[in-house]
Amino acid sequence: MTRIVFDTATSLDGWIADEQNSLAWLFAVPGGDEPAEGLLPSGATVLVEGSTTYEWVLAESDIMAHPERWAGFHGDRPTFVFTSRELPTPAGADIRFRSGPVAAVLPELRAAAGDGDIWVVGGGDLAGQFLDAGALDKIALSIAPVALTGGAPLLPRRLDSDRLELVSAEAIGQFARVVFRVRPGTGSAGG
């Protein structure tokens, strides 16, 4: 059964990117640029990104000039990018741009995933939209030993403890890996 998983790295004070939308703070952590086994979802057959995440990936690895670098992280998996703008596509990459409510795209995402999982790579607001649609099944966090002064929030939604079930918590290198199952809500995700 296909699960929708928000799996991301975060600072210990809840930021997934700094004020410049940079992940340099993450890459400075030992193991942050080459995640250890167990820090990335293994069963994901579809990736989902917001436009800020997508544009950051393109710029950080100069992918438009070196499209072969796309596969280094994304492989040949389809990547759905939620955006209201026209964005470039690297040669050979399976990018599917979508706009509008997440709920409207869920059937297409599930069909593309087949028996695999859907990995919401980022950002936090996009993960929140999946939560709002009642479609987020798991939140997996790799908490880095870094505190930031601001940036992109991990999950800009209220999510009370009655909706989260701790599945596991362990140390992997310098990261605290924490996984929660998201229980279905009885009303709005906003609490």
C-alpha positions in Angstrom: 0.0 0.0 0.0 1.3 3.4 -1.0 2.3 5.7 1.9 3.0 9.4 1.6 6.1 10.2 3.6 7.5 13.6 4.6 11.2 12.8 5.1 13.5 15.7 5.7 16.5 17.0 7.6 15.8 19.8 10.1 17.8 21.9 12.5 17.1 21.2 16.1 15.0 24.3 16.3 12.7 23.4 13.4 14.1 24.9 10.2 14.6 23.0 7.0 16.5 25.8 5.2 18.1 29.0 6.5 17.0 32.6 5.6 18.7 32.3 2.2 16.9 29.0 1.4 20.3 27.4 1.8 21.2 24.0 3.2 24.9 24.8 3.7 24.3 24.4 7.5 23.2 20.8 6.8 26.2 20.0 4.6 28.6 21.2 7.2 27.4 18.5 9.6 29.6 15.3 9.4 27.5 13.0 7.1 25.2 15.9 6.0 26.4 15.8 2.4 26.4 12.0 2.1 23.5 10.7 4.2 24.2 7.4 6.1 22.2 4.4 5.2 18.8 4.7 6.9 18.5 8.5 6.5 16.6 8.4 3.2 13.4 6.6 2.4 14.2 3.4 0.5 10.7 2.5 -0.8 9.9 5.8 -2.6 9.1 5.5 -6.3 7.8 9.0 -6.7 9.2 12.3 -5.3 7.3 15.5 -4.7 8.9 18.9 -4.3 7.7 22.5 -4.0 9.1 25.1 -6.4 11.6 26.5 -3.9 13.1 23.1 -3.2 13.2 22.3 -6.9 14.9 25.6 -7.9 17.4 25.2 -5.0 18.4 21.7 -6.2 18.8 22.9 -9.8 21.0 25.8 -8.7 23.0 24.0 -6.0 24.2 21.3 -8.4 24.2 23.4 -11.6 21.8 20.8 -13.0 20.7 22.8 -16.1 24.3 22.9 -17.3 24.9 19.3 -16.1 21.6 17.4 -16.4 23.3 14.1 -15.6 23.6 15.2 -12.0 19.8 15.0 -11.6 19.9 11.2 -11.4 22.5 11.4 -8.5 19.6 12.1 -6.1 16.4 11.6 -8.0 17.3 8.6 -10.0 14.8 7.9 -12.8 11.8 8.3 -10.4 9.1 10.7 -11.5 9.3 14.0 -9.6 6.2 16.1 -9.2 6.9 19.8 -8.7 4.1 21.9 -7.3 4.4 25.4 -8.7 2.3 28.2 -10.2 5.2 29.3 -12.4 6.9 28.0 -15.5 10.2 26.4 -14.5 13.1 24.8 -16.5 13.4 21.0 -16.9 16.8 19.3 -17.0 17.3 17.1 -20.1 16.2 13.5 -19.5 14.5 14.1 -16.1 11.0 12.9 -15.5 9.6 16.2 -14.1 5.8 16.7 -13.9 4.8 20.2 -13.0 1.4 20.6 -11.2 -0.5 23.5 -9.6 -3.6 23.8 -7.5 -4.7 21.7 -4.5 -2.6 18.7 -3.5 -5.9 16.7 -3.1 -6.6 17.1 -6.8 -3.2 15.5 -7.8 -3.4 12.6 -5.3 -4.9 10.1 -7.7 -2.1 10.8 -10.2 0.6 10.6 -7.6 -0.7 7.2 -6.3 -1.0 5.8 -9.8 2.6 6.9 -10.6 3.9 5.4 -7.3 2.4 1.9 -8.0 3.3 -0.2 -5.0 6.0 2.2 -3.8 5.9 5.2 -1.5 5.5 8.9 -2.3 8.3 11.0 -0.8 7.5 14.6 0.0 11.1 15.9 -0.2 10.1 19.5 0.7 9.2 22.0 1.6 7.4 22.2 4.8 4.4 24.1 3.5 3.9 21.5 0.8 4.0 18.7 3.4 1.5 20.7 5.3 -0.8 20.7 2.3 -0.7 16.9 2.2 -1.5 16.9 6.0 -4.4 19.3 5.3 -5.7 16.9 2.6 -5.6 14.0 5.1 -3.0 12.3 3.0 0.2 12.4 5.0 1.0 9.0 6.5 4.5 9.4 8.0 6.9 12.1 9.1 10.6 11.1 9.3 13.0 13.6 10.6 16.8 13.7 10.6 17.5 16.2 13.3 20.9 17.9 12.8 23.0 19.3 15.7 22.5 22.8 14.4 20.4 25.8 15.6 19.4 28.4 13.1 18.0 31.9 13.6 15.2 31.6 11.0 14.4 30.3 7.5 11.9 27.8 6.2 9.9 26.1 8.9 9.7 22.4 9.2 5.9 22.1 9.2 4.0 25.4 9.4 0.9 23.8 10.7 -0.4 22.9 14.2 -0.3 19.1 14.7 -1.2 17.9 18.1 0.2 14.8 19.9 -3.0 12.8 19.5 -2.2 12.8 15.7 1.3 11.5 16.0 2.6 8.1 17.1 6.3 7.6 17.7 7.5 4.7 15.6 11.3 5.0 16.3 14.1 7.2 17.5 17.8 6.4 17.1 21.1 8.0 16.6 22.5 7.7 13.0 25.9 9.4 12.9 25.5 13.0 14.1 21.7 12.9 13.4 18.8 12.0 15.6 16.4 10.0 13.4 12.8 10.3 14.6 9.9 8.7 12.8 6.2 9.3 13.5 3.1 7.7 12.0 0.4 10.3 11.3 -3.0 9.3 12.6 -6.1 10.4 10.6 -7.6 13.6 11.9 -11.2 14.0 12.9 -11.4 17.6 11.6 -9.1 20.1 10.1 -5.4 19.5 10.4 -5.0 22.9 12.1 -6.3 21.5 15.4 
